[in-house]
Amino acid sequence: MKITVVGGTGLIGSQLVSRLREAGHTARPASPSTGVDLLTGQGLGEALAGAETVVNVTNSPTFDAASPDFFRTTMGNLLTAGEQAGVRHQVVLSIVGVDRVPQLDYYRAKTLQEELLRNGPTAYSVVRATQFFEFMDAVMSWTSDEDTVRLPATRLQPIATADVVAALADTATGAPLNGTADVAGPDVLPLDELGRLTLAARGDRRTVVTDDRAGMFAAVAGDALIAGPGAHIAPTSYREWLAQAR
């Protein structure tokens, strides 16, 4: 199968391209470094030529009020180019619970991206994943100093990117869902506890202070970001991943 991965040189995209190629598919990465500009549409026609499926794992450069415009423009360009190229299946990576956190600009933007895909001209699949293990360092950096890391007790169900890639590969090579599939890690943990586990595994002596006003995830109430019934539960736990990384 010929598959184009838009955002195919990033954290998720590069792993997905490799996994698809190892399975015998023809996988082509499309990104600025390969001459594709999703905002202007430059290079899209060439990148999608002959592709049966397109997987979009791109991300907005900001998480603020500018992010809806990014997804509106890029999805419009990708859907138009895909239709012209005869693409039969468009896949987008999104976020579990994205439509339950309207107070966050970025989550509203991702909800818009999903809506544009659903209303587009091509059969589609949305794969919603929970927060990535690999993003924990960035999350802690938002509210940390030399001595402390301030984190809310927001409940998360994080997942390894390798498990997200596996779900994307299965979806991309299968029949379009014309709907949404959720994938999540095996454990539900408060964000502050995830911070403590991370620091302990790395021998970092900083202290995690529970602060329900700290960082972006402070705006998330209850179990909005926890996968519901029917989600695929991936095998890798955060503790296992930390041990492997160490």
C-alpha positions as CSV (number, residue, x, y, z in Angstrom):
1,M,0.0,0.0,0.0
2,K,1.2,3.5,-0.8
3,I,0.9,5.8,2.2
4,T,1.9,9.5,2.7
5,V,2.6,10.5,6.3
6,V,2.2,14.3,6.6
7,G,4.5,15.4,9.4
8,G,6.5,12.3,8.6
9,T,9.8,13.5,10.0
10,G,8.6,14.3,13.5
11,L,8.4,12.3,16.7
12,I,5.3,10.2,15.6
13,G,5.7,10.5,11.9
14,S,9.2,9.2,11.6
15,Q,8.4,6.2,13.7
16,L,5.2,5.6,11.6
17,V,7.1,5.8,8.3
18,S,9.6,3.2,9.6
19,R,7.0,0.9,10.9
20,L,5.0,1.0,7.7
21,R,8.1,0.3,5.6
22,E,9.1,-2.6,7.8
23,A,5.6,-4.1,7.1
24,G,6.2,-3.9,3.4
25,H,4.3,-0.7,2.6
26,T,5.5,2.2,0.5
27,A,5.5,5.1,3.1
28,R,6.5,8.6,2.1
29,P,7.2,11.3,4.6
30,A,5.9,14.8,3.8
31,S,7.2,17.8,5.8
32,P,8.9,21.1,5.3
33,S,12.3,19.3,5.1
34,T,11.0,17.2,2.2
35,G,9.6,20.3,0.4
36,V,6.0,20.3,1.6
37,D,4.4,23.4,3.1
38,L,1.0,22.4,4.4
39,L,0.1,26.1,5.1
40,T,0.6,27.2,1.5
41,G,0.0,23.8,-0.2
42,Q,3.4,23.9,-1.8
43,G,4.6,20.4,-2.7
44,L,1.4,18.7,-1.6
45,G,0.4,17.5,-5.0
46,E,3.7,15.7,-5.5
47,A,3.7,14.3,-2.0
48,L,0.2,12.8,-2.4
49,A,0.6,11.5,-6.0
50,G,-0.3,7.8,-6.1
51,A,-1.1,7.6,-2.3
52,E,-4.0,5.5,-1.3
53,T,-4.0,6.7,2.3
54,V,-2.8,9.9,4.0
55,V,-1.9,10.0,7.7
56,N,-1.8,13.5,9.2
57,V,0.3,13.8,12.3
58,T,1.2,17.5,12.0
59,N,0.9,19.9,15.0
60,S,0.3,23.6,15.3
61,P,3.4,25.6,16.1
62,T,1.5,27.2,19.0
63,F,-1.1,26.1,21.6
64,D,-2.8,29.5,21.7
65,A,-5.6,31.3,19.9
66,A,-3.7,31.1,16.6
67,S,-4.0,27.3,16.5
68,P,-7.5,27.1,15.0
69,D,-6.3,29.1,11.9
70,F,-3.4,26.6,11.5
71,F,-5.7,23.6,11.4
72,R,-8.4,25.3,9.3
73,T,-5.9,26.2,6.6
74,T,-3.8,23.0,6.7
75,M,-6.8,20.6,6.7
76,G,-8.4,22.6,3.9
77,N,-5.3,22.3,1.8
78,L,-4.8,18.6,2.6
79,L,-8.4,17.6,1.9
80,T,-8.4,19.5,-1.4
81,A,-5.1,18.1,-2.6
82,G,-6.1,14.6,-1.4
83,E,-9.3,14.7,-3.4
84,Q,-7.4,15.8,-6.5
85,A,-4.8,13.1,-6.1
86,G,-7.5,10.4,-5.6
87,V,-6.6,9.6,-2.0
88,R,-9.2,7.1,-0.6
89,H,-8.5,7.4,3.1
90,Q,-7.5,10.3,5.3
91,V,-6.3,9.6,8.8
92,V,-5.8,12.2,11.5
93,L,-4.1,11.8,14.9
94,S,-6.1,13.7,17.6
95,I,-6.5,13.6,21.4
96,V,-8.7,11.6,23.8
97,G,-11.3,14.0,25.3
98,V,-10.4,16.8,23.0
99,D,-14.1,17.9,22.7
100,R,-14.5,17.9,26.5
101,V,-12.0,20.7,27.2
102,P,-13.4,23.7,25.3
103,Q,-11.6,26.1,27.7
104,L,-8.2,25.3,26.0
105,D,-7.5,27.0,22.7
106,Y,-5.5,24.1,21.3
107,Y,-8.2,21.5,22.1
108,R,-10.8,23.6,20.4
109,A,-8.5,23.8,17.4
110,K,-8.1,20.0,17.3
111,T,-11.9,19.6,17.6
112,L,-12.2,21.9,14.6
113,Q,-9.6,19.8,12.7
114,E,-11.7,16.7,13.4
115,E,-14.9,18.4,12.2
116,L,-13.3,19.5,8.9
117,L,-12.1,15.9,8.3
118,R,-15.6,14.5,9.0
119,N,-17.2,17.0,6.6
120,G,-14.6,16.5,3.9
121,P,-14.9,14.6,0.6
122,T,-12.9,11.5,1.6
123,A,-13.4,8.5,3.8
124,Y,-11.7,9.1,7.1
125,S,-10.5,7.8,10.4
126,V,-9.7,9.7,13.6
127,V,-7.3,8.1,16.0
128,R,-7.4,9.8,19.4
129,A,-4.5,9.2,21.8
130,T,-3.9,10.2,25.3
131,Q,-0.9,12.3,26.4
132,F,2.5,10.9,25.3
133,F,5.1,9.7,27.9
134,E,7.7,11.6,25.9
135,F,6.0,15.0,26.6
136,M,6.4,14.7,30.4
137,D,9.6,16.7,30.4
138,A,8.0,19.6,28.5
139,V,5.0,19.6,30.8
140,M,7.2,19.8,33.9
141,S,9.3,22.5,32.4
142,W,6.3,24.9,32.1
143,T,6.1,25.3,35.9
144,S,9.4,24.4,37.4
145,D,12.4,26.1,38.9
146,E,15.7,24.9,40.4
147,D,14.0,23.4,43.5
148,T,10.4,22.5,42.7
149,V,8.0,21.4,40.0
150,R,4.5,22.5,40.4
151,L,1.9,20.3,38.9
152,P,-1.9,19.8,39.2
153,A,-3.5,16.5,40.2
154,T,-5.2,16.2,36.9
155,R,-5.9,12.6,36.1
156,L,-4.2,11.4,32.9
157,Q,-3.9,8.0,31.1
158,P,-0.6,8.5,29.3
159,I,0.8,6.4,26.5
160,A,4.1,5.6,24.8
161,T,4.5,7.0,21.3
162,A,5.5,3.6,20.0
163,D,2.0,2.3,21.0
164,V,0.4,5.3,19.3
165,V,2.3,4.5,16.2
166,A,1.1,0.9,16.2
167,A,-2.5,2.1,16.4
168,L,-1.9,4.5,13.6
169,A,-0.3,1.9,11.4
170,D,-3.2,-0.5,11.9
171,T,-5.7,2.2,11.1
172,A,-3.8,3.4,8.0
173,T,-3.6,0.0,6.5
174,G,-7.2,-1.0,7.3
175,A,-10.6,0.1,6.0
176,P,-11.7,3.7,6.9
177,L,-13.5,3.9,10.2
178,N,-15.6,6.9,9.2
179,G,-15.5,7.5,12.9
180,T,-13.1,7.7,15.9
181,A,-10.9,5.2,17.7
182,D,-9.4,5.9,21.1
183,V,-6.0,4.5,22.3
184,A,-4.6,5.0,25.8
185,G,-2.0,3.7,28.2
186,P,-2.8,1.0,30.8
187,D,-2.6,3.3,33.9
188,V,-4.6,6.3,35.2
189,L,-2.4,8.5,37.3
190,P,-2.6,12.1,38.6
191,L,-0.2,14.4,36.8
192,D,1.6,15.4,40.0
193,E,2.3,11.7,40.7
194,L,3.6,11.2,37.2
195,G,6.0,14.1,37.9
196,R,7.2,12.4,41.1
197,L,7.8,9.1,39.3
198,T,9.7,10.9,36.6
199,L,12.0,12.7,39.0
200,A,12.6,9.6,41.1
201,A,13.5,7.5,38.1
202,R,16.1,10.1,37.0
203,G,17.6,10.8,40.4
204,D,16.3,14.4,40.2
205,R,16.1,15.8,43.7
206,R,13.5,18.5,42.9
207,T,10.3,18.3,44.8
208,V,6.9,18.1,43.1
209,V,4.4,20.5,44.7
210,T,0.7,19.8,44.0
211,D,-0.8,23.0,42.6
212,D,-4.1,22.8,40.9
213,R,-3.5,26.2,39.2
214,A,-0.2,25.3,37.5
215,G,0.2,24.8,33.8
216,M,-2.1,24.1,30.9
217,F,-3.6,20.9,32.4
218,A,-4.9,22.8,35.5
219,A,-7.9,23.8,33.3
220,V,-8.9,20.2,32.9
221,A,-11.6,19.0,35.2
222,G,-12.4,15.4,36.4
223,D,-11.8,12.6,34.0
224,A,-12.1,14.6,30.7
225,L,-8.8,13.2,29.4
226,I,-9.4,9.6,30.4
227,A,-10.3,7.0,27.8
228,G,-13.8,5.7,27.9
229,P,-15.3,2.2,27.2
230,G,-14.2,0.7,24.0
231,A,-10.8,2.3,23.9
232,H,-7.8,0.2,22.9
233,I,-5.5,-0.1,26.0
234,A,-1.9,-0.2,25.0
235,P,0.5,-2.5,26.8
236,T,3.4,-0.2,27.9
237,S,3.1,1.3,31.4
238,Y,4.8,4.5,32.4
239,R,6.9,2.8,35.0
240,E,8.1,0.3,32.4
241,W,8.9,3.0,29.9
242,L,10.9,5.0,32.5
243,A,12.9,1.9,33.4
244,Q,13.7,1.2,29.7
245,A,14.7,4.8,29.2
246,R,17.0,4.7,32.2
